[in-house]
Amino acid sequence: MGMEWSFRLMFLGLLGVGLIGMFVCRKWPILGVLILPLIAWGGMTLMTELNHLHENEVITAKAGMNLRYIILFYLVTATSTVFVVIGVLQGWRHRKLGVYPR
């Protein structure tokens, strides 16, 4: 009873956007305005995919009724958001101090 590959790829993709966003926002903090809505859209898409009525019944039986997967979706979305916010805060701090990250 493993997780479907499409769900794993969506998890990794959303975490990847968060990590890349963190490093990009350290250099250009204003890009957080673009990256944070992208993460919100990705998290919303994950939940919609999980709860979609026309999904494959096997996937829904494995993941749709399992509270663990729903918690994982929220956790991945929150973690990605925190990564980007950390990058933005570091970028603003570096700009305030006059030290730019490399």
Backbone bond lengths (Angstrom), bond angles and torsions (degrees), N, CA, C in turn:
res aa  C-N    CA-C-N  psi(-1)  N-CA   C-N-CA  omega(-1)  CA-C   N-CA-C  phi
1 M - - - 1.437 - - 1.520 109.97 -
2 G 1.283 116.89 62.85 1.454 120.63 179.42 1.515 111.72 -87.19
3 M 1.282 114.21 169.69 1.452 120.65 178.05 1.531 108.63 -75.37
4 E 1.324 116.42 143.37 1.462 120.46 177.93 1.521 110.45 -64.53
5 W 1.330 116.51 148.76 1.472 121.20 -178.15 1.511 111.88 -61.41
6 S 1.333 117.53 -35.96 1.467 118.81 -179.23 1.529 110.78 -63.79
7 F 1.331 117.03 -37.09 1.457 120.05 177.49 1.527 110.62 -67.70
8 R 1.311 116.86 -41.14 1.470 120.14 178.24 1.520 111.15 -61.22
9 L 1.328 116.42 -43.03 1.462 119.84 179.41 1.525 111.14 -65.56
10 M 1.326 117.57 -36.72 1.457 120.12 178.13 1.527 110.51 -67.75
11 F 1.330 116.33 -40.64 1.472 119.81 176.05 1.516 110.45 -59.52
12 L 1.333 116.02 -51.29 1.466 119.99 -178.08 1.520 111.46 -64.38
13 G 1.319 117.35 -37.88 1.464 120.47 178.20 1.507 112.44 -62.97
14 L 1.321 116.26 -44.08 1.464 119.93 -179.62 1.526 111.09 -67.73
15 L 1.324 117.13 -40.71 1.465 119.70 175.99 1.527 111.15 -65.42
16 G 1.334 116.36 -37.23 1.468 120.60 177.49 1.520 111.54 -63.15
17 V 1.333 116.73 -42.12 1.466 120.16 177.47 1.522 109.89 -61.86
18 G 1.331 116.81 -40.03 1.463 120.51 178.70 1.519 112.29 -64.31
19 L 1.328 116.86 -45.31 1.469 120.38 -179.77 1.526 112.17 -66.87
20 I 1.318 116.20 -45.64 1.469 119.73 178.23 1.524 109.78 -63.80
21 G 1.344 115.99 -40.54 1.456 120.32 178.05 1.516 112.14 -60.77
22 M 1.324 116.59 -36.69 1.463 119.89 179.47 1.524 110.64 -62.48
23 F 1.321 117.22 -45.59 1.458 120.06 -178.58 1.525 112.27 -72.19
24 V 1.321 117.07 -35.89 1.470 120.32 177.52 1.523 110.50 -67.85
25 C 1.332 116.49 -41.09 1.468 120.19 -178.08 1.526 112.33 -72.44
26 R 1.321 118.24 -18.41 1.468 119.37 173.34 1.518 109.52 -66.65
27 K 1.310 117.13 -35.22 1.466 121.51 -179.39 1.527 110.94 -84.58
28 W 1.340 116.68 -44.13 1.462 122.61 -178.50 1.530 108.97 -129.53
29 P 1.335 118.03 87.35 1.471 121.19 -174.97 1.532 114.11 -59.04
30 I 1.305 118.25 -27.29 1.463 121.08 -176.96 1.534 111.55 -66.59
31 L 1.326 117.90 -20.63 1.464 120.27 179.28 1.525 112.47 -68.80
32 G 1.334 116.89 -12.51 1.457 119.97 173.98 1.516 111.69 -58.90
33 V 1.334 116.53 -28.51 1.467 121.76 178.18 1.531 110.74 -64.06
34 L 1.322 117.32 -29.06 1.465 120.98 178.20 1.521 112.41 -90.91
35 I 1.317 116.85 -35.79 1.463 120.80 -173.52 1.531 111.69 -77.88
36 L 1.324 118.05 -39.08 1.468 120.25 -178.99 1.532 113.02 -61.85
37 P 1.347 119.71 -43.47 1.472 117.97 174.82 1.530 112.70 -64.88
38 L 1.329 117.30 -31.02 1.466 120.71 176.45 1.527 110.25 -63.54
39 I 1.318 116.93 -41.69 1.464 120.82 178.35 1.528 110.12 -67.29
40 A 1.326 117.22 -42.06 1.469 120.50 178.19 1.522 110.50 -61.61
41 W 1.320 116.70 -41.90 1.463 120.75 178.00 1.522 110.54 -64.32
42 G 1.335 117.31 -41.49 1.464 120.77 178.90 1.515 111.90 -63.93
43 G 1.332 117.24 -42.95 1.458 120.06 177.58 1.520 112.27 -64.31
44 M 1.330 115.77 -40.08 1.454 120.08 178.13 1.532 110.39 -64.98
45 T 1.319 116.43 -38.85 1.465 120.97 178.07 1.525 111.08 -64.41
46 L 1.342 116.48 -39.89 1.462 119.90 178.19 1.527 110.83 -61.60
47 M 1.316 117.00 -45.60 1.459 119.82 -179.93 1.528 111.39 -66.98
48 T 1.313 117.43 -38.09 1.460 120.73 177.90 1.514 110.46 -64.40
49 E 1.322 116.51 -42.45 1.467 121.25 178.59 1.524 110.42 -61.77
50 L 1.303 116.06 -40.87 1.463 120.52 -178.64 1.519 111.50 -67.79
51 N 1.312 117.25 -37.57 1.465 121.44 -175.74 1.525 113.81 -99.14
52 H 1.314 118.16 7.35 1.463 121.49 -176.54 1.527 110.48 -64.36
53 L 1.303 116.75 134.03 1.462 121.47 -176.36 1.519 113.00 -69.58
54 H 1.328 117.12 -29.74 1.458 120.03 -175.24 1.525 112.49 -96.26
55 E 1.312 117.59 15.85 1.458 120.83 178.67 1.519 109.94 -69.27
56 N 1.303 113.71 164.06 1.444 120.92 174.83 1.532 108.39 -59.96
57 E 1.307 117.91 132.34 1.458 120.88 -176.32 1.524 112.29 -64.92
58 V 1.326 117.30 -28.29 1.458 120.35 178.86 1.523 110.17 -67.43
59 I 1.346 116.67 -43.60 1.462 120.56 179.14 1.519 109.55 -65.36
60 T 1.318 116.67 -43.23 1.457 119.90 179.88 1.521 110.89 -63.28
61 A 1.323 116.77 -39.30 1.460 119.85 179.11 1.524 110.74 -65.74
62 K 1.332 116.89 -36.74 1.466 120.26 -178.87 1.525 111.85 -77.06
63 A 1.329 117.13 -45.33 1.457 120.18 -170.25 1.520 113.97 -111.25
64 G 1.308 118.31 -35.58 1.456 121.15 -171.32 1.519 114.37 -63.94
65 M 1.293 118.02 -34.59 1.450 121.07 -177.90 1.525 112.18 -99.47
66 N 1.314 116.95 2.48 1.447 120.84 -176.39 1.526 109.41 -95.50
67 L 1.301 117.23 115.78 1.456 122.50 -177.55 1.526 111.77 -61.99
68 R 1.321 116.56 -28.77 1.467 120.41 -179.79 1.527 111.38 -60.51
69 Y 1.335 118.00 -42.02 1.457 120.53 -179.74 1.523 111.70 -69.72
70 I 1.304 117.36 -36.89 1.462 120.34 178.37 1.525 109.75 -64.30
71 I 1.330 116.59 -43.13 1.460 120.32 177.05 1.524 110.49 -63.32
72 L 1.332 117.63 -39.54 1.474 121.03 177.63 1.523 111.41 -61.71
73 F 1.331 118.10 -41.28 1.459 120.84 178.57 1.526 110.94 -59.87
74 Y 1.326 116.13 -46.82 1.467 119.23 178.96 1.523 111.34 -65.76
75 L 1.313 117.35 -39.42 1.460 121.60 -179.64 1.525 111.50 -64.57
76 V 1.314 117.70 -42.94 1.465 121.36 179.27 1.525 110.39 -65.36
77 T 1.320 117.27 -42.71 1.462 120.53 178.78 1.529 110.82 -63.97
78 A 1.318 116.88 -44.13 1.468 120.24 179.70 1.521 111.31 -66.09
79 T 1.320 117.38 -41.03 1.466 121.22 179.72 1.520 111.00 -63.42
80 S 1.315 117.23 -44.22 1.462 120.61 178.52 1.526 110.90 -62.42
81 T 1.316 116.80 -40.66 1.459 120.86 177.95 1.523 111.39 -63.78
82 V 1.321 116.58 -42.45 1.466 120.65 178.91 1.520 110.58 -63.49
83 F 1.324 117.64 -40.06 1.472 120.46 177.70 1.524 111.02 -57.31
84 V 1.327 116.67 -47.17 1.465 120.62 -178.09 1.530 110.48 -66.91
85 V 1.316 117.45 -41.42 1.471 120.22 179.04 1.525 110.14 -62.86
86 I 1.327 118.01 -40.13 1.468 121.15 176.34 1.525 110.30 -60.64
87 G 1.327 116.79 -43.82 1.460 120.26 178.17 1.515 112.52 -62.13
88 V 1.337 116.62 -41.69 1.468 120.58 179.26 1.529 109.86 -64.27
89 L 1.322 116.95 -45.49 1.466 119.96 -179.68 1.527 111.69 -63.53
90 Q 1.329 117.14 -39.75 1.461 119.93 176.80 1.525 111.12 -65.44
91 G 1.326 116.31 -39.91 1.461 120.21 179.06 1.511 111.92 -63.97
92 W 1.334 116.51 -44.37 1.471 119.69 178.04 1.518 110.81 -63.91
93 R 1.317 116.98 -39.98 1.467 120.46 -179.75 1.526 110.77 -64.64
94 H 1.340 115.85 -42.95 1.465 119.38 179.09 1.517 110.94 -65.15
95 R 1.319 116.96 -38.73 1.470 119.12 178.61 1.523 111.16 -67.09
96 K 1.334 116.55 -38.36 1.464 121.10 178.97 1.525 110.39 -64.67
97 L 1.339 116.89 -39.16 1.459 120.93 179.77 1.537 112.62 -81.59
98 G 1.323 116.73 -11.95 1.457 120.81 -178.75 1.518 113.88 81.81
99 V 1.325 116.94 14.75 1.474 121.83 178.54 1.514 107.12 -111.81
100 Y 1.308 116.46 121.23 1.455 120.13 -178.44 1.525 110.01 -100.98
101 P 1.342 117.60 133.75 1.466 120.08 178.97 1.512 111.04 -67.92
102 R 1.295 115.16 150.40 1.478 120.23 -179.97 1.497 110.63 -94.49
